[in-house]
Amino acid sequence: MSEIRFGTDGWRGRMGREFSFLNVRRFATAYASYLTRRMRITEPRVFINFDTRILSHRFAMEAARVFSLHGVNSYIPPRDVPLAAASLAIVNEKLDGGVAFTASFNRPVYNGIKVFNAGGAPALPSTTTLIEREIEALPANWDSPRQYARQSMIHEIQVREPYLQMITEKIDFAVIRAAGLRIVVDNLFGASREFLDELLLSNGVPIDAIHSYPYAAHGRVIPYCSGKTLADLARVVRETNADVGLATDINGDRFGIIDNRGRFLDANNVIPMLIDYLVRVRGMRGGVVKSISSTRNIAHVAQHHGCKVYHTPVGFKYISDMMSKREAFIGVESTNGAALQGKAVIKDGILFNLLVVEMMAREGKTLPELTAAFYKRFPMLYAHEVSVRLTPVRRQRLLELLENHQGIDPGFKVVRVQLVDGIKWIGRDEWLLVRPSGTLNVMRIYAESTSRKKTRQLIAQGRRILG
């Protein structure tokens, strides 16, 4: 029987192999035990969400059935909804936690489970480790002995309107409407349909939209925001002479921006100038939380405005946790995920797409113009990331690096070393990070510097170091 282990972004497995109805029942039984036995909650109340993958809804209903047999109330929306809307519902309804059936950006044959705490944020390892122990305590030949659910403990819940209202309060749609921007929305076959597009349309902002229906096979692309996966959006932006293209991934938690020239802008380009806008124009104050793999320009902007910067390991659960402990107004990661402080501290691709459009509208500039103006004030940095297979030799090499920090090229003048997640060598405006993935059996190598050539050299150096 396959193991259930939670990594950086939940537990994932290939459907029909690791991820099966049996393992869903094992997880649901263990999570119910965690809530009732370890947390001592009487009749816990849990939100269950699911994405547009094949069987995700069936898996969700199977979990609800098992929960009901163990005295856990389930609250399920009538259709898939963005994770940010689910997190807000957990907080608004004062639920005890939540689960989502999704494999994020993995291929359609994969599925997975994310766990959320009562604050609507991703559960920390301190929680998921205890759930794993409950799973391990089940007998090897275990299966759910009863088949009929206690229907009185399975409830339908509407979450759309409270979420739309929350976004409407955060975004200046009047400014966007007055700017007359031409916008294309790519829902990428995911949960943002009738959320991101509806927010713009209902506030008088005309749009074109593509991929606005659920499709379990995700069309021809993995539902993730990158230059490759947003090729259709880039094409439509060019063909319609649009000002901007907006996209979210399958869960609506990551954003994707295409400029008016059809070019993809990743988080390392967008987020620093957006933070500058939020502080300089919107007057937001507080600290900035960033994952260790995100661009140095986030720190440059934060320090320019006198904002404290807090670093976390890779994984938004750590960013959410840090934001809850510090007076931080924003948390960001390098993979196009970001959150603002609020009721539920969760990354929200819909919100950040709209913030980018608001920035364009209020500043009266295209994205290339905003980018050019930004890099007159802050250094232009080039970031890159690659993955290599995690072998026993590379695992041992990483342990050695964590112990002695040696192996870096003498030409790289190291200012300091960070051991927040893996090992990161930091120079003046360049850095190299190597770390094991918490989700896949790979090692990640990240680098950033003031030139593409230097960044490529740093990546190559990371490969040599790992062997």
TIROFI-888781 format. One line per field, with one value per residue (C-alpha): residue number from 1; z, y, x. Coordinates in steps of 0.001 Angstrom, whole numbers, plus 500000, padded with zeros to 6 digits. Example, Ala and Ser with C-alpha at 12.3 -4.5 7.8 and 13.67 -1.06 7.14 Angstrom:
nr: (1 / 2)
Z: (507800 / 507140)
Y: (495500 / 498940)
X: (512300 / 513670)
REM end
This chain:
nr: (1 / 2 / 3 / 4 / 5 / 6 / 7 / 8 / 9 / 10 / 11 / 12 / 13 / 14 / 15 / 16 / 17 / 18 / 19 / 20 / 21 / 22 / 23 / 24 / 25 / 26 / 27 / 28 / 29 / 30 / 31 / 32 / 33 / 34 / 35 / 36 / 37 / 38 / 39 / 40 / 41 / 42 / 43 / 44 / 45 / 46 / 47 / 48 / 49 / 50 / 51 / 52 / 53 / 54 / 55 / 56 / 57 / 58 / 59 / 60 / 61 / 62 / 63 / 64 / 65 / 66 / 67 / 68 / 69 / 70 / 71 / 72 / 73 / 74 / 75 / 76 / 77 / 78 / 79 / 80 / 81 / 82 / 83 / 84 / 85 / 86 / 87 / 88 / 89 / 90 / 91 / 92 / 93 / 94 / 95 / 96 / 97 / 98 / 99 / 100 / 101 / 102 / 103 / 104 / 105 / 106 / 107 / 108 / 109 / 110 / 111 / 112 / 113 / 114 / 115 / 116 / 117 / 118 / 119 / 120 / 121 / 122 / 123 / 124 / 125 / 126 / 127 / 128 / 129 / 130 / 131 / 132 / 133 / 134 / 135 / 136 / 137 / 138 / 139 / 140 / 141 / 142 / 143 / 144 / 145 / 146 / 147 / 148 / 149 / 150 / 151 / 152 / 153 / 154 / 155 / 156 / 157 / 158 / 159 / 160 / 161 / 162 / 163 / 164 / 165 / 166 / 167 / 168 / 169 / 170 / 171 / 172 / 173 / 174 / 175 / 176 / 177 / 178 / 179 / 180 / 181 / 182 / 183 / 184 / 185 / 186 / 187 / 188 / 189 / 190 / 191 / 192 / 193 / 194 / 195 / 196 / 197 / 198 / 199 / 200 / 201 / 202 / 203 / 204 / 205 / 206 / 207 / 208 / 209 / 210 / 211 / 212 / 213 / 214 / 215 / 216 / 217 / 218 / 219 / 220 / 221 / 222 / 223 / 224 / 225 / 226 / 227 / 228 / 229 / 230 / 231 / 232 / 233 / 234 / 235 / 236 / 237 / 238 / 239 / 240 / 241 / 242 / 243 / 244 / 245 / 246 / 247 / 248 / 249 / 250 / 251 / 252 / 253 / 254 / 255 / 256 / 257 / 258 / 259 / 260 / 261 / 262 / 263 / 264 / 265 / 266 / 267 / 268 / 269 / 270 / 271 / 272 / 273 / 274 / 275 / 276 / 277 / 278 / 279 / 280 / 281 / 282 / 283 / 284 / 285 / 286 / 287 / 288 / 289 / 290 / 291 / 292 / 293 / 294 / 295 / 296 / 297 / 298 / 299 / 300 / 301 / 302 / 303 / 304 / 305 / 306 / 307 / 308 / 309 / 310 / 311 / 312 / 313 / 314 / 315 / 316 / 317 / 318 / 319 / 320 / 321 / 322 / 323 / 324 / 325 / 326 / 327 / 328 / 329 / 330 / 331 / 332 / 333 / 334 / 335 / 336 / 337 / 338 / 339 / 340 / 341 / 342 / 343 / 344 / 345 / 346 / 347 / 348 / 349 / 350 / 351 / 352 / 353 / 354 / 355 / 356 / 357 / 358 / 359 / 360 / 361 / 362 / 363 / 364 / 365 / 366 / 367 / 368 / 369 / 370 / 371 / 372 / 373 / 374 / 375 / 376 / 377 / 378 / 379 / 380 / 381 / 382 / 383 / 384 / 385 / 386 / 387 / 388 / 389 / 390 / 391 / 392 / 393 / 394 / 395 / 396 / 397 / 398 / 399 / 400 / 401 / 402 / 403 / 404 / 405 / 406 / 407 / 408 / 409 / 410 / 411 / 412 / 413 / 414 / 415 / 416 / 417 / 418 / 419 / 420 / 421 / 422 / 423 / 424 / 425 / 426 / 427 / 428 / 429 / 430 / 431 / 432 / 433 / 434 / 435 / 436 / 437 / 438 / 439 / 440 / 441 / 442 / 443 / 444 / 445 / 446 / 447 / 448 / 449 / 450 / 451 / 452 / 453 / 454 / 455 / 456 / 457 / 458 / 459 / 460 / 461 / 462 / 463 / 464 / 465 / 466 / 467)
Z: (500000 / 498988 / 501592 / 502107 / 502729 / 502697 / 501043 / 500176 / 498625 / 499973 / 498990 / 495323 / 493406 / 490112 / 490029 / 490067 / 491649 / 494712 / 494611 / 494931 / 496580 / 499226 / 500074 / 500123 / 502684 / 504712 / 504675 / 505598 / 508505 / 509753 / 509408 / 511285 / 514044 / 514142 / 514651 / 517141 / 519074 / 518938 / 518734 / 520920 / 518769 / 519150 / 515758 / 513739 / 510742 / 507628 / 504193 / 501191 / 497856 / 494546 / 491200 / 487641 / 487266 / 486446 / 489651 / 491926 / 492804 / 493358 / 495663 / 497588 / 498073 / 499172 / 501816 / 502960 / 503287 / 505454 / 507505 / 508222 / 509577 / 512048 / 513237 / 511030 / 509255 / 505671 / 503816 / 500041 / 497346 / 494434 / 492034 / 492148 / 493552 / 493832 / 496908 / 498164 / 498185 / 500069 / 502639 / 503169 / 503764 / 506402 / 508300 / 507749 / 508819 / 511715 / 510474 / 512038 / 508865 / 505266 / 502541 / 498791 / 496163 / 493631 / 492200 / 491305 / 488224 / 487849 / 484740 / 484514 / 485574 / 489026 / 491940 / 495479 / 498796 / 500517 / 504163 / 505622 / 509205 / 510902 / 509683 / 506064 / 505621 / 504429 / 507303 / 508633 / 508975 / 512679 / 511572 / 508524 / 510418 / 512994 / 510223 / 508725 / 512112 / 512244 / 508774 / 509863 / 512850 / 510556 / 509986 / 506737 / 505431 / 506584 / 504596 / 505535 / 506927 / 506285 / 502960 / 503582 / 504524 / 507317 / 504938 / 507741 / 508188 / 504545 / 503718 / 500566 / 501057 / 498830 / 498859 / 495679 / 496761 / 499981 / 498007 / 495178 / 497747 / 499478 / 496187 / 495246 / 498499 / 497767 / 494092 / 492661 / 489752 / 489033 / 488103 / 485943 / 484249 / 483464 / 481931 / 479130 / 479098 / 476711 / 478750 / 477867 / 480620 / 480424 / 482969 / 481891 / 482361 / 486120 / 489088 / 488256 / 485594 / 486690 / 489327 / 487677 / 484504 / 486425 / 488730 / 485730 / 483787 / 486750 / 487437 / 483910 / 482506 / 479121 / 478501 / 476145 / 477825 / 476741 / 478202 / 480344 / 480955 / 483064 / 481122 / 483051 / 480550 / 480675 / 476900 / 475537 / 478540 / 482202 / 484055 / 485335 / 484601 / 482484 / 479103 / 477535 / 479032 / 478279 / 474564 / 473584 / 475811 / 474326 / 470815 / 471587 / 473244 / 470090 / 467713 / 469573 / 470351 / 474031 / 476777 / 479053 / 479416 / 482814 / 483810 / 486876 / 487402 / 488008 / 491635 / 491049 / 493522 / 491104 / 488654 / 485098 / 483273 / 479505 / 478439 / 475359 / 473275 / 474114 / 476546 / 479811 / 482971 / 485881 / 489548 / 489807 / 487295 / 488464 / 492244 / 493044 / 491036 / 492437 / 496016 / 495108 / 493812 / 496870 / 499247 / 497167 / 495776 / 497887 / 501131 / 502424 / 505374 / 507184 / 506559 / 503466 / 503671 / 500839 / 500163 / 499995 / 496255 / 495213 / 493658 / 495584 / 494146 / 496597 / 499409 / 497510 / 497169 / 500747 / 502169 / 499943 / 501604 / 505100 / 505253 / 507176 / 505166 / 506474 / 504690 / 504749 / 503282 / 499968 / 500447 / 500971 / 504298 / 505750 / 504213 / 505629 / 509046 / 509037 / 507942 / 510860 / 513305 / 511896 / 510938 / 507244 / 504602 / 501801 / 501309 / 498017 / 496467 / 493215 / 491512 / 490877 / 494246 / 496600 / 499418 / 501093 / 504807 / 505455 / 506935 / 505255 / 504488 / 501322 / 497902 / 495483 / 491751 / 491069 / 493509 / 492208 / 488564 / 489422 / 491428 / 488373 / 486204 / 488823 / 488834 / 485042 / 485119 / 487907 / 486557 / 482986 / 481578 / 479732 / 481428 / 479344 / 480356 / 484027 / 483849 / 482214 / 484848 / 487645 / 486399 / 486318 / 490111 / 490955 / 489493 / 486635 / 487860 / 485935 / 487731 / 486581 / 488029 / 486958 / 488434 / 488552 / 489693 / 493415 / 493726 / 496894 / 495875 / 495511 / 498789 / 500551 / 498788 / 500057 / 503614 / 503212 / 501874 / 504821 / 507121 / 505578 / 502972 / 500685 / 496934 / 495633 / 492916 / 494366 / 491789 / 493566 / 496458 / 499153 / 501578 / 503673 / 503632 / 504450 / 505622 / 505734 / 503133 / 501577 / 501220 / 499652 / 498866 / 498671 / 497011 / 496567 / 493856 / 493002 / 494733 / 494240 / 496044 / 496050 / 497876 / 497670 / 496362 / 498980 / 496325 / 493636 / 493689 / 492385 / 493543 / 492697 / 491623 / 491623 / 490739 / 490192 / 489125 / 487146 / 483825 / 482033 / 481400 / 485064 / 486072 / 483605 / 485062 / 488577 / 487514 / 485920 / 489129 / 491094 / 488844 / 489359 / 493130 / 493334 / 491019)
Y: (500000 / 503395 / 505932 / 509204 / 511939 / 515679 / 517794 / 521472 / 521748 / 518803 / 515139 / 514148 / 510880 / 509310 / 508408 / 504666 / 504090 / 506094 / 508268 / 505917 / 505849 / 503554 / 506094 / 508876 / 506839 / 506277 / 510000 / 510974 / 508511 / 509794 / 513469 / 512795 / 511106 / 514043 / 516482 / 514458 / 512588 / 514838 / 518237 / 517036 / 518804 / 517548 / 517206 / 519077 / 521167 / 520947 / 522584 / 520309 / 521791 / 520159 / 521239 / 520457 / 517276 / 514044 / 512364 / 515316 / 515804 / 512049 / 511996 / 514959 / 513228 / 510027 / 512005 / 513612 / 510155 / 508889 / 512089 / 511656 / 508154 / 509597 / 512495 / 515202 / 517697 / 518487 / 521721 / 521380 / 524013 / 523050 / 523310 / 523818 / 527211 / 529082 / 528166 / 531763 / 531624 / 528326 / 529768 / 532806 / 530491 / 528546 / 531794 / 533276 / 530097 / 529475 / 525971 / 523785 / 523298 / 522242 / 519977 / 520461 / 517748 / 519089 / 518373 / 522016 / 522171 / 518429 / 516605 / 515523 / 511947 / 513218 / 514281 / 515339 / 516729 / 520025 / 520570 / 523951 / 525146 / 527016 / 530303 / 529212 / 528946 / 525869 / 523502 / 523442 / 520249 / 520233 / 519366 / 517170 / 515070 / 514193 / 513260 / 511005 / 509309 / 508656 / 507075 / 504906 / 503692 / 502123 / 498338 / 497325 / 495660 / 498490 / 499724 / 501616 / 499011 / 501023 / 502273 / 504599 / 508194 / 510073 / 512590 / 514982 / 515702 / 516650 / 520233 / 522331 / 525784 / 528875 / 530795 / 532865 / 536059 / 536667 / 536228 / 538543 / 541148 / 540894 / 541444 / 544347 / 546076 / 545669 / 546758 / 550227 / 549139 / 552732 / 553535 / 550402 / 551171 / 554763 / 553663 / 551791 / 548976 / 546076 / 542889 / 539200 / 536631 / 533036 / 530872 / 527932 / 525376 / 525961 / 527286 / 531004 / 530938 / 533088 / 534633 / 536641 / 537298 / 538023 / 540518 / 542578 / 542277 / 543050 / 546186 / 547496 / 546379 / 544633 / 541627 / 538746 / 535343 / 532003 / 528469 / 529354 / 525855 / 522902 / 520374 / 517472 / 516972 / 520699 / 521070 / 520956 / 522493 / 521927 / 524472 / 526542 / 530136 / 530214 / 531532 / 528099 / 527342 / 530822 / 530715 / 530872 / 533911 / 535630 / 534970 / 536406 / 539483 / 540171 / 539454 / 541748 / 544474 / 544059 / 545954 / 542958 / 539263 / 537810 / 534148 / 531954 / 528340 / 525541 / 526608 / 530353 / 530794 / 531735 / 534643 / 534967 / 538251 / 538742 / 542273 / 544093 / 542666 / 539095 / 538499 / 536587 / 538416 / 536152 / 536993 / 538191 / 540927 / 541796 / 541573 / 544083 / 546881 / 545941 / 546195 / 549592 / 550656 / 549357 / 551290 / 554415 / 554904 / 552808 / 553682 / 550121 / 549693 / 546819 / 544111 / 542002 / 538214 / 536451 / 532899 / 532342 / 531559 / 534848 / 537822 / 540113 / 543096 / 542451 / 543243 / 546263 / 547742 / 546930 / 548479 / 551552 / 552152 / 551256 / 547944 / 545007 / 541865 / 538331 / 535226 / 531797 / 528340 / 527536 / 526742 / 529170 / 527589 / 529151 / 532537 / 532451 / 531475 / 534275 / 536831 / 535809 / 536343 / 539585 / 542910 / 542099 / 543420 / 541103 / 537688 / 536479 / 533440 / 533035 / 530786 / 533519 / 533248 / 536144 / 537140 / 540338 / 540495 / 539916 / 537556 / 534558 / 534746 / 532668 / 533244 / 534624 / 534814 / 536577 / 539397 / 539935 / 539945 / 542726 / 544643 / 544636 / 545985 / 548651 / 549654 / 550003 / 552026 / 554403 / 554969 / 555340 / 553209 / 549936 / 547098 / 547680 / 551369 / 550474 / 547985 / 550496 / 553124 / 550612 / 549556 / 553161 / 553102 / 549519 / 547045 / 544793 / 541241 / 537982 / 534879 / 531264 / 527856 / 524274 / 520836 / 517803 / 514294 / 513671 / 510790 / 509345 / 510972 / 514402 / 513999 / 513251 / 516155 / 518524 / 517300 / 518045 / 521528 / 522254 / 521243 / 523097 / 525546 / 524810 / 524217 / 527643 / 529205 / 531629 / 534192 / 534396 / 536793 / 535416 / 538020 / 535560 / 532093 / 531324 / 527895 / 528640 / 525963 / 524109 / 526354 / 529805 / 531654 / 535388 / 538004 / 541705 / 541378 / 537704 / 534487 / 530720 / 528378 / 524571 / 522727 / 519448 / 519704 / 518946 / 517602 / 515807 / 513600 / 516390 / 518989 / 522617 / 525016 / 528728 / 531707 / 535433 / 538156 / 541390 / 539585 / 536581 / 535279 / 535414 / 533732 / 530903 / 530546 / 530344 / 527655 / 525703 / 526098 / 524703 / 521649 / 521128 / 521491 / 518823 / 516500)
X: (500000 / 501454 / 502489 / 500646 / 503201 / 502571 / 505246 / 505667 / 502213 / 500230 / 500144 / 499992 / 499925 / 498979 / 495287 / 494696 / 498093 / 499129 / 496012 / 493050 / 489639 / 491111 / 493801 / 491214 / 489274 / 492451 / 493202 / 489641 / 489587 / 492938 / 491953 / 488722 / 490731 / 493145 / 490249 / 488245 / 490936 / 494001 / 492265 / 489347 / 486741 / 483187 / 481464 / 484120 / 483071 / 485256 / 485164 / 485794 / 486859 / 487827 / 489259 / 488154 / 490214 / 488472 / 487197 / 488067 / 484382 / 483964 / 486986 / 485549 / 482196 / 483942 / 485836 / 482576 / 480982 / 483837 / 483883 / 480173 / 480753 / 483264 / 481130 / 482636 / 480353 / 481345 / 480570 / 480854 / 480195 / 477932 / 480886 / 484651 / 485658 / 488987 / 491010 / 490877 / 487056 / 487196 / 489624 / 487409 / 484441 / 486397 / 486960 / 483483 / 481710 / 484127 / 484918 / 487584 / 489605 / 489374 / 490683 / 490988 / 491257 / 493729 / 497155 / 497806 / 500060 / 500662 / 499456 / 495778 / 496571 / 497588 / 495453 / 496200 / 495055 / 495788 / 494868 / 493852 / 493657 / 490820 / 492320 / 491914 / 495700 / 497632 / 498377 / 501921 / 504001 / 503121 / 499577 / 500198 / 502767 / 500113 / 497681 / 500363 / 500762 / 497022 / 497261 / 500186 / 498151 / 495536 / 495904 / 497615 / 494421 / 492129 / 489135 / 486004 / 483566 / 480379 / 479033 / 476081 / 476826 / 475086 / 473529 / 472599 / 476324 / 476971 / 475969 / 476032 / 477538 / 477541 / 480819 / 480803 / 479038 / 481046 / 484268 / 483174 / 482181 / 485566 / 487406 / 485126 / 486070 / 489802 / 489912 / 489147 / 486972 / 485964 / 489579 / 489805 / 486496 / 487515 / 490828 / 489064 / 491605 / 491155 / 491451 / 491547 / 490935 / 492161 / 490352 / 492533 / 489716 / 489864 / 487939 / 488269 / 485567 / 482622 / 484879 / 487670 / 485680 / 482470 / 484204 / 485283 / 482027 / 479767 / 481802 / 481375 / 484730 / 484311 / 486549 / 487186 / 487528 / 488965 / 489017 / 486003 / 484677 / 485812 / 487842 / 489308 / 492149 / 493018 / 492979 / 496511 / 498280 / 498967 / 496784 / 499699 / 500677 / 503836 / 504908 / 504376 / 500960 / 499602 / 500492 / 496800 / 496285 / 499327 / 498028 / 494572 / 496111 / 498127 / 495239 / 492824 / 495393 / 494519 / 496319 / 496768 / 496005 / 495082 / 495148 / 494950 / 495907 / 493406 / 492745 / 492777 / 495605 / 498400 / 498267 / 499568 / 500183 / 500636 / 501616 / 500319 / 503162 / 502156 / 505013 / 504644 / 505735 / 506608 / 506288 / 509879 / 509017 / 505514 / 505568 / 508360 / 506739 / 503326 / 504655 / 506099 / 502667 / 500797 / 503061 / 503651 / 500120 / 497743 / 499514 / 499766 / 502106 / 503747 / 506263 / 506877 / 507168 / 509006 / 510072 / 513807 / 513590 / 511946 / 513698 / 516030 / 514149 / 511332 / 513760 / 515130 / 511635 / 510666 / 513829 / 513400 / 510031 / 511201 / 509328 / 510736 / 511471 / 510900 / 512250 / 510611 / 511238 / 509568 / 505878 / 503032 / 502094 / 505249 / 504443 / 500886 / 502200 / 504791 / 502182 / 499971 / 502845 / 504269 / 502733 / 503103 / 500733 / 501868 / 503453 / 504935 / 506588 / 508504 / 505924 / 503331 / 501635 / 500916 / 498566 / 497443 / 496759 / 493064 / 490509 / 492112 / 495835 / 495975 / 497487 / 494941 / 495591 / 492300 / 493068 / 496594 / 495541 / 493101 / 495704 / 497976 / 495146 / 494372 / 498064 / 498033 / 494811 / 495835 / 499345 / 498053 / 500869 / 501286 / 503144 / 506303 / 506193 / 505696 / 508547 / 510898 / 510070 / 510613 / 514060 / 515196 / 514819 / 515796 / 518327 / 517290 / 517745 / 517538 / 516310 / 516222 / 515385 / 516116 / 515485 / 517779 / 516933 / 517391 / 519852 / 521424 / 524725 / 523110 / 521239 / 524525 / 526200 / 523493 / 524045 / 527752 / 526993 / 524728 / 527569 / 530540 / 529074 / 532034 / 532195 / 531234 / 533415 / 536003 / 534835 / 531486 / 532069 / 529771 / 528452 / 526459 / 524936 / 521289 / 520131 / 516401 / 515587 / 518511 / 521556 / 521674 / 524900 / 524287 / 526471 / 525831 / 523184 / 523502 / 522607 / 522514 / 520137 / 519991 / 517230 / 515311 / 511764 / 509140 / 506756 / 508770 / 511862 / 514121 / 516609 / 515853 / 518598 / 517757 / 519921 / 519620 / 522054 / 522296 / 522924 / 521496 / 525012 / 525964 / 522706 / 523370 / 526858 / 525436 / 522970 / 525814 / 527798 / 524865 / 524817 / 528555 / 528259 / 525569 / 527486)
REM end
